[in-house]
Amino acid sequence: MTSHDEAVAAVGQVLRYLEERNGVRFDPEVLENTPTRWIAFLETATQGMRAKEPTAVQFELTDGGTVQLSDVVFHSLCEHHLLPFFGTASVEYRPRGFVVGISALVHIVEHHARRLQLQERMTRDIAYAIAVATGSDEVKVKIDAEHLCMSMRGVAKPGVRVTTQACASGVSPIDRDENQ
């Protein structure tokens, strides 16, 4: 297993490679401290990969319409380029006998965003996790995001937004119990 110190050293090697390739000299502070900062960033940005699924407090509710949360801001990392993508998530579900604390929905979005990720997978996984947490047969998730891999490289078109949508339904109580 690669240690933290080995990972920091590897990033230092990448910086030295960039110096040589581009014929520049970085400030010594960059070579000394940037690798540690970048590894700390990656550890934070991917903490959802090792954390357990968030739990949700339930409140009884026998009648009610849908529950919607809009414009939940998130940041994630594209697993293909290790570049950020960021935007907003909107979630909606129809309660089945209870509602969950609304912060749980935000925690679920954040949990799935904090991974090396594909937006399409993230949308699907959030919908499923909300269906499990709420027991709802009707869950909709919509994510709207800008990907720096499209803005800064490749087609180099800043401002292009990618929208993905997913629905989840029919999560049985057995599924809910197994995934809690």
Backbone as JSON, one array per atom type, in Angstrom:
{
  "sequence": "MTSHDEAVAAVGQVLRYLEERNGVRFDPEVLENTPTRWIAFLETATQGMRAKEPTAVQFELTDGGTVQLSDVVFHSLCEHHLLPFFGTASVEYRPRGFVVGISALVHIVEHHARRLQLQERMTRDIAYAIAVATGSDEVKVKIDAEHLCMSMRGVAKPGVRVTTQACASGVSPIDRDENQ",
  "N": [[0.85, -1.18, 0.0], [0.53, 2.21, -0.81], [2.02, 4.83, 0.94], [1.11, 7.89, 2.66], [3.28, 9.7, 2.65], [4.73, 8.68, 0.48], [2.96, 9.21, -1.59], [2.92, 12.02, -1.55], [5.6, 12.47, -2.25], [5.56, 11.45, -4.86], [3.92, 13.33, -6.17], [5.61, 15.51, -5.96], [7.59, 14.61, -7.71], [6.17, 14.81, -10.12], [5.91, 17.59, -10.3], [8.62, 18.29, -10.58], [9.11, 17.07, -13.04], [7.45, 18.69, -14.67], [8.81, 21.11, -14.4], [11.25, 20.49, -15.74], [10.31, 19.72, -18.29], [9.1, 22.05, -19.22], [11.06, 23.93, -18.98], [11.32, 25.71, -16.8], [11.67, 27.21, -13.54], [10.35, 26.41, -10.5], [9.27, 28.21, -7.63], [10.95, 27.48, -4.61], [9.22, 27.04, -2.44], [6.9, 26.12, -3.66], [7.69, 23.6, -4.62], [8.23, 22.4, -2.2], [5.88, 22.55, -0.56], [3.47, 22.37, -2.08], [2.95, 19.66, -3.05], [2.08, 18.36, -0.66], [-0.19, 19.87, -0.01], [-1.78, 19.28, -2.27], [-2.2, 16.51, -2.1], [-3.62, 16.48, 0.32], [-5.89, 17.87, -0.52], [-6.92, 15.98, -2.41], [-7.47, 13.85, -0.69], [-9.53, 14.93, 0.87], [-11.4, 15.55, -1.15], [-12.14, 13.06, -2.0], [-13.27, 11.72, 0.11], [-15.77, 10.52, 0.37], [-15.49, 8.03, -0.72], [-14.6, 6.29, 1.19], [-16.19, 6.62, 3.36], [-19.11, 5.73, 5.27], [-22.5, 5.35, 4.09], [-24.61, 8.14, 4.6], [-26.84, 8.46, 7.41], [-30.37, 8.81, 8.09], [-32.66, 10.77, 9.89], [-35.95, 9.96, 10.8], [-39.28, 11.17, 10.45], [-42.6, 10.81, 11.35], [-45.21, 10.92, 8.95], [-48.27, 10.96, 7.63], [-49.84, 11.93, 5.53], [-49.13, 13.83, 2.62], [-47.5, 15.82, 0.12], [-45.01, 15.98, -2.35], [-41.51, 16.09, -1.51], [-39.07, 18.44, -2.06], [-35.76, 19.39, -2.78], [-33.77, 21.96, -3.92], [-31.07, 23.11, -5.96], [-28.69, 22.25, -4.58], [-25.49, 22.77, -3.94], [-22.55, 21.28, -5.2], [-19.26, 19.77, -5.4], [-17.15, 17.78, -7.34], [-14.9, 15.17, -8.53], [-13.78, 14.37, -11.71], [-13.33, 11.13, -12.78], [-11.86, 10.43, -14.97], [-10.03, 12.44, -15.64], [-9.14, 13.6, -13.34], [-9.96, 16.14, -12.77], [-11.94, 18.84, -11.49], [-15.55, 18.76, -11.41], [-18.52, 20.62, -11.12], [-21.54, 21.87, -9.68], [-25.07, 21.92, -9.37], [-27.44, 20.01, -7.52], [-30.69, 18.69, -7.63], [-33.26, 17.26, -5.77], [-36.04, 15.08, -5.35], [-38.73, 13.55, -3.67], [-41.47, 11.31, -2.92], [-43.0, 10.99, 0.08], [-43.48, 8.02, 2.08], [-45.23, 7.4, 4.48], [-43.43, 8.49, 6.23], [-41.14, 11.23, 6.62], [-37.78, 12.3, 5.94], [-35.13, 13.92, 7.75], [-34.26, 16.96, 6.27], [-31.62, 17.72, 5.95], [-30.32, 15.33, 5.68], [-30.67, 14.62, 3.04], [-29.04, 16.45, 1.74], [-26.59, 15.62, 2.81], [-26.41, 13.09, 1.61], [-26.13, 13.77, -1.11], [-23.66, 15.14, -0.96], [-22.0, 13.1, 0.03], [-21.88, 11.29, -2.15], [-20.81, 12.93, -4.09], [-18.25, 13.36, -3.21], [-16.15, 11.72, -4.37], [-14.04, 10.0, -6.74], [-15.49, 10.31, -9.79], [-18.21, 9.75, -12.1], [-20.57, 11.84, -13.59], [-23.02, 10.78, -14.44], [-23.18, 8.31, -13.07], [-23.09, 9.23, -10.46], [-25.52, 10.63, -10.28], [-27.4, 8.55, -10.56], [-26.68, 6.95, -8.31], [-27.18, 8.67, -6.16], [-29.96, 8.95, -6.4], [-30.78, 6.32, -5.85], [-29.77, 6.01, -3.22], [-31.31, 7.9, -1.85], [-33.84, 6.81, -2.24], [-33.53, 4.5, -0.73], [-33.08, 5.62, 1.84], [-35.47, 7.0, 2.29], [-37.5, 5.24, 1.75], [-39.11, 5.59, -0.39], [-41.12, 5.15, -3.32], [-40.95, 6.86, -5.35], [-38.58, 8.7, -6.53], [-36.66, 11.36, -7.69], [-33.81, 12.68, -9.25], [-31.85, 15.36, -10.29], [-29.03, 16.59, -11.89], [-26.97, 19.29, -12.6], [-24.15, 20.41, -14.14], [-20.85, 21.85, -14.56], [-17.97, 20.82, -16.24], [-14.58, 20.84, -15.69], [-12.82, 19.44, -17.28], [-13.88, 19.7, -19.78], [-14.0, 22.44, -19.99], [-11.4, 23.48, -19.64], [-9.63, 21.91, -21.11], [-9.41, 19.61, -23.87], [-12.28, 20.13, -25.72], [-12.38, 22.71, -24.84], [-14.45, 24.57, -23.93], [-15.74, 26.69, -21.96], [-18.43, 27.03, -19.63], [-20.26, 25.25, -20.68], [-22.87, 23.17, -19.79], [-23.69, 20.1, -18.25], [-26.43, 18.03, -17.99], [-27.94, 15.63, -16.01], [-30.32, 13.09, -15.25], [-32.07, 11.0, -12.98], [-34.17, 8.35, -11.84], [-35.51, 6.59, -9.1], [-37.14, 3.76, -7.87], [-39.37, 1.53, -6.11], [-37.88, 0.41, -3.99], [-37.43, -2.04, -1.77], [-38.4, -2.81, 1.68], [-36.54, -4.68, 2.6], [-34.27, -4.17, 1.04], [-33.75, -1.6, 1.99], [-33.09, -2.13, 4.69], [-30.77, -3.69, 4.38], [-29.0, -1.85, 3.34], [-28.57, 0.13, 5.18]],
  "CA": [[0.0, 0.0, 0.0], [1.28, 3.46, -0.89], [1.84, 5.67, 2.12], [0.88, 9.33, 2.45], [4.57, 10.31, 2.29], [5.08, 8.25, -0.88], [2.08, 9.95, -2.5], [3.44, 13.39, -1.59], [6.84, 12.42, -3.02], [5.21, 11.25, -6.27], [3.46, 14.61, -6.69], [6.84, 16.28, -6.11], [8.21, 14.15, -8.95], [5.41, 15.39, -11.23], [6.28, 19.0, -10.39], [9.97, 18.35, -11.15], [8.92, 16.74, -14.45], [6.93, 19.89, -15.32], [9.92, 22.07, -14.47], [12.18, 20.08, -16.79], [9.63, 19.71, -19.59], [8.77, 23.41, -19.64], [12.22, 24.79, -18.85], [11.07, 26.75, -15.8], [12.04, 26.87, -12.16], [9.33, 26.77, -9.52], [9.7, 28.72, -6.33], [11.18, 26.33, -3.72], [8.03, 26.82, -1.6], [5.99, 25.3, -4.46], [8.18, 22.21, -4.61], [8.24, 21.87, -0.83], [4.57, 22.48, 0.11], [2.35, 22.07, -2.97], [2.56, 18.25, -3.05], [1.32, 18.04, 0.55], [-1.51, 20.48, -0.15], [-2.56, 18.6, -3.3], [-2.64, 15.22, -1.55], [-4.68, 16.79, 1.3], [-7.09, 18.16, -1.32], [-7.47, 14.74, -2.95], [-8.04, 13.07, 0.42], [-10.82, 15.54, 1.2], [-12.31, 15.47, -2.3], [-12.56, 11.67, -2.22], [-13.61, 11.09, 1.39], [-16.98, 9.72, 0.22], [-15.15, 6.68, -1.16], [-14.32, 5.44, 2.34], [-17.18, 6.88, 4.41], [-20.38, 5.01, 5.19], [-23.65, 6.11, 3.6], [-25.22, 8.91, 5.7], [-28.12, 7.98, 7.95], [-31.41, 9.83, 8.06], [-33.67, 10.78, 10.94], [-37.28, 9.85, 10.2], [-40.4, 11.8, 11.14], [-43.85, 10.26, 10.83], [-46.06, 11.8, 8.15], [-49.19, 10.06, 6.93], [-50.29, 12.56, 4.29], [-48.25, 14.9, 2.17], [-47.13, 15.81, -1.3], [-43.62, 15.63, -2.56], [-40.48, 16.89, -0.85], [-38.07, 18.83, -3.04], [-34.62, 20.25, -2.43], [-33.21, 22.45, -5.17], [-29.82, 23.87, -6.0], [-27.7, 21.8, -3.62], [-24.2, 22.95, -4.59], [-21.58, 20.21, -4.93], [-18.02, 19.71, -6.16], [-16.69, 16.4, -7.45], [-13.72, 15.0, -9.38], [-13.93, 13.47, -12.84], [-12.39, 10.01, -12.62], [-11.05, 10.28, -16.18], [-9.0, 13.47, -15.77], [-8.84, 14.14, -12.01], [-10.31, 17.56, -12.76], [-13.24, 19.05, -10.85], [-16.8, 19.21, -12.02], [-19.27, 21.24, -10.04], [-22.85, 22.36, -10.09], [-26.15, 21.8, -8.4], [-28.3, 18.82, -7.55], [-32.05, 18.85, -7.13], [-33.82, 15.95, -5.45], [-37.47, 15.08, -5.03], [-39.28, 12.23, -3.36], [-42.81, 11.27, -2.34], [-42.91, 10.23, 1.34], [-44.32, 6.84, 2.31], [-45.46, 7.2, 5.9], [-42.51, 9.31, 7.01], [-40.17, 12.05, 5.89], [-36.46, 12.29, 6.57], [-34.57, 15.25, 7.96], [-33.82, 17.43, 4.95], [-30.15, 17.77, 5.85], [-29.86, 14.01, 5.24], [-30.64, 14.63, 1.58], [-27.81, 17.18, 1.39], [-25.47, 14.74, 3.15], [-26.34, 12.04, 0.59], [-25.53, 14.38, -2.3], [-22.24, 15.41, -0.68], [-21.32, 11.81, 0.16], [-21.64, 10.73, -3.48], [-19.96, 13.86, -4.85], [-16.88, 13.29, -2.69], [-15.53, 10.51, -4.91], [-13.72, 10.05, -8.16], [-16.88, 10.1, -10.15], [-18.89, 10.1, -13.34], [-21.81, 12.52, -13.23], [-24.15, 9.88, -14.67], [-23.21, 7.36, -11.97], [-23.42, 9.98, -9.25], [-26.96, 10.91, -10.32], [-28.08, 7.28, -10.28], [-26.4, 6.5, -6.95], [-27.9, 9.56, -5.24], [-31.38, 8.59, -6.46], [-30.95, 5.06, -5.13], [-29.54, 6.23, -1.79], [-32.47, 8.62, -1.31], [-34.92, 5.83, -2.19], [-33.26, 3.64, 0.43], [-33.25, 6.4, 3.08], [-36.85, 7.47, 2.46], [-38.46, 4.18, 1.47], [-40.02, 6.1, -1.41], [-41.2, 4.54, -4.64], [-40.85, 7.93, -6.34], [-37.43, 9.57, -6.27], [-36.08, 11.96, -8.9], [-32.61, 13.47, -9.02], [-31.35, 16.07, -11.48], [-27.76, 17.25, -11.63], [-26.54, 20.21, -13.64], [-22.77, 20.66, -13.75], [-19.81, 22.2, -15.51], [-16.81, 19.95, -16.09], [-13.36, 21.53, -16.09], [-12.17, 18.69, -18.35], [-14.4, 20.27, -21.03], [-13.77, 23.88, -20.0], [-9.98, 23.83, -19.65], [-8.87, 21.07, -22.04], [-10.3, 19.0, -24.86], [-13.0, 21.09, -26.56], [-12.12, 24.05, -24.27], [-15.68, 25.37, -24.01], [-16.26, 27.02, -20.63], [-19.84, 27.35, -19.52], [-21.12, 24.15, -21.12], [-23.45, 22.46, -18.65], [-24.17, 18.74, -18.48], [-27.57, 17.73, -17.12], [-28.3, 14.21, -15.92], [-31.49, 12.83, -14.4], [-32.28, 9.6, -12.64], [-35.3, 8.04, -10.97], [-35.39, 5.32, -8.39], [-38.43, 3.37, -7.31], [-39.53, 0.14, -5.75], [-36.88, -0.08, -3.05], [-38.18, -2.78, -0.76], [-37.87, -2.68, 3.04], [-35.36, -5.54, 2.74], [-33.16, -3.39, 0.47], [-33.46, -0.5, 2.91], [-32.41, -2.66, 5.87], [-29.44, -4.15, 4.01], [-28.14, -0.73, 2.96], [-28.47, 1.14, 6.25]],
  "C": [[0.89, 1.25, 0.0], [0.99, 4.31, 0.34], [1.57, 7.12, 1.7], [2.18, 9.99, 1.98], [5.0, 9.92, 0.88], [4.23, 9.0, -1.92], [2.55, 11.39, -2.65], [4.72, 13.43, -2.44], [6.56, 12.25, -4.52], [4.72, 12.55, -6.9], [4.66, 15.55, -6.88], [7.57, 15.91, -7.38], [7.5, 14.74, -10.17], [5.78, 16.86, -11.4], [7.69, 19.15, -10.98], [9.94, 18.02, -12.65], [8.43, 17.98, -15.22], [7.99, 20.98, -15.43], [10.84, 21.75, -15.65], [11.54, 20.19, -18.17], [9.42, 21.12, -20.12], [9.93, 24.4, -19.49], [12.01, 25.96, -17.9], [11.58, 26.28, -14.45], [10.91, 27.34, -11.26], [9.99, 27.37, -8.3], [9.89, 27.5, -5.42], [9.97, 26.02, -2.82], [7.02, 25.94, -2.34], [6.42, 23.84, -4.39], [8.09, 21.59, -3.22], [6.82, 21.62, -0.31], [3.39, 22.1, -0.78], [1.99, 20.59, -2.99], [1.73, 17.85, -1.83], [-0.09, 18.62, 0.47], [-2.37, 19.74, -1.16], [-3.05, 17.24, -2.81], [-3.75, 15.44, -0.51], [-5.99, 17.11, 0.58], [-7.72, 16.87, -1.83], [-8.09, 13.88, -1.86], [-9.41, 13.62, 0.81], [-11.84, 15.34, 0.08], [-12.83, 14.06, -2.54], [-12.99, 10.97, -0.94], [-14.89, 10.26, 1.33], [-16.7, 8.29, -0.23], [-14.92, 5.74, 0.03], [-15.36, 5.6, 3.45], [-18.43, 6.02, 4.19], [-21.47, 5.94, 4.69], [-24.26, 6.87, 4.79], [-26.54, 8.29, 6.15], [-29.11, 9.15, 7.97], [-32.36, 9.66, 9.23], [-35.04, 10.77, 10.27], [-38.32, 10.51, 11.1], [-41.68, 11.29, 10.51], [-44.65, 11.33, 10.09], [-46.97, 10.91, 7.34], [-49.69, 10.64, 5.62], [-49.3, 13.65, 3.9], [-47.96, 14.75, 0.7], [-45.69, 15.36, -1.44], [-42.71, 16.55, -1.75], [-39.42, 17.16, -1.91], [-36.98, 19.65, -2.39], [-34.0, 20.66, -3.76], [-31.89, 23.13, -4.93], [-28.86, 23.53, -4.86], [-26.34, 21.86, -4.33], [-23.27, 21.79, -4.2], [-20.34, 20.44, -5.79], [-17.61, 18.24, -6.19], [-15.46, 16.37, -8.35], [-14.02, 13.98, -10.46], [-12.89, 12.35, -12.72], [-11.51, 9.82, -13.85], [-9.87, 11.24, -16.23], [-8.51, 14.01, -14.43], [-9.02, 15.66, -11.99], [-11.7, 17.72, -12.14], [-14.39, 19.19, -11.86], [-17.67, 19.65, -10.86], [-20.59, 21.76, -10.57], [-23.84, 22.23, -8.97], [-26.91, 20.5, -8.61], [-29.66, 19.22, -7.01], [-32.61, 17.45, -6.91], [-35.28, 16.12, -5.07], [-37.87, 13.66, -4.68], [-40.68, 12.39, -2.79], [-42.73, 10.4, -1.09], [-43.89, 9.06, 1.38], [-44.43, 6.58, 3.81], [-44.52, 7.99, 6.8], [-41.69, 10.18, 6.07], [-38.84, 11.92, 6.62], [-36.03, 13.73, 6.79], [-33.95, 15.73, 6.66], [-32.29, 17.52, 4.83], [-29.6, 16.41, 5.42], [-29.77, 13.95, 3.72], [-29.38, 15.35, 1.08], [-26.59, 16.3, 1.68], [-25.31, 13.62, 2.12], [-25.7, 12.58, -0.69], [-24.03, 14.56, -2.08], [-21.43, 14.12, -0.6], [-20.95, 11.25, -1.22], [-20.79, 11.64, -4.35], [-18.51, 13.74, -4.44], [-16.21, 11.96, -3.07], [-14.92, 10.86, -6.27], [-14.98, 9.56, -8.84], [-17.16, 10.36, -11.62], [-20.2, 10.76, -12.94], [-23.01, 11.59, -13.38], [-24.3, 8.88, -13.53], [-23.63, 8.05, -10.68], [-24.92, 10.24, -9.17], [-27.75, 9.66, -9.95], [-27.91, 6.86, -8.83], [-27.1, 7.38, -5.91], [-29.38, 9.19, -5.23], [-31.63, 7.3, -5.67], [-30.79, 5.26, -3.63], [-30.72, 6.96, -1.14], [-33.67, 7.68, -1.24], [-34.76, 4.91, -0.99], [-33.56, 4.39, 1.73], [-34.71, 6.75, 3.34], [-37.89, 6.38, 2.31], [-39.43, 4.56, 0.37], [-39.96, 5.29, -2.69], [-41.02, 5.58, -5.74], [-39.74, 8.89, -5.94], [-36.91, 10.07, -7.62], [-34.87, 12.8, -8.49], [-32.18, 14.08, -10.34], [-30.07, 16.78, -11.08], [-27.38, 18.06, -12.85], [-25.13, 20.66, -13.26], [-21.9, 21.12, -14.92], [-18.58, 21.35, -15.19], [-15.57, 20.68, -16.58], [-12.59, 20.75, -17.16], [-12.69, 19.13, -19.72], [-14.09, 21.76, -21.13], [-12.31, 24.24, -20.23], [-9.15, 23.04, -20.68], [-9.84, 20.51, -23.07], [-10.96, 20.05, -25.74], [-12.85, 22.53, -26.07], [-13.31, 24.99, -24.44], [-16.23, 25.63, -22.61], [-17.76, 27.35, -20.69], [-20.78, 26.27, -20.01], [-21.58, 23.39, -19.89], [-23.92, 21.08, -19.09], [-25.29, 18.5, -17.48], [-27.85, 16.25, -17.18], [-29.49, 14.08, -14.98], [-31.59, 11.34, -14.15], [-33.5, 9.49, -11.74], [-35.0, 6.72, -10.29], [-36.75, 5.01, -7.8], [-38.37, 1.91, -6.9], [-38.46, -0.41, -4.83], [-37.63, -0.75, -1.9], [-37.6, -2.53, 0.62], [-36.63, -3.54, 3.27], [-34.14, -4.8, 2.21], [-32.76, -2.28, 1.43], [-32.67, -1.0, 4.11], [-30.98, -3.08, 5.55], [-28.48, -3.0, 3.73], [-28.01, 0.33, 4.04], [-27.2, 0.94, 7.01]]
}
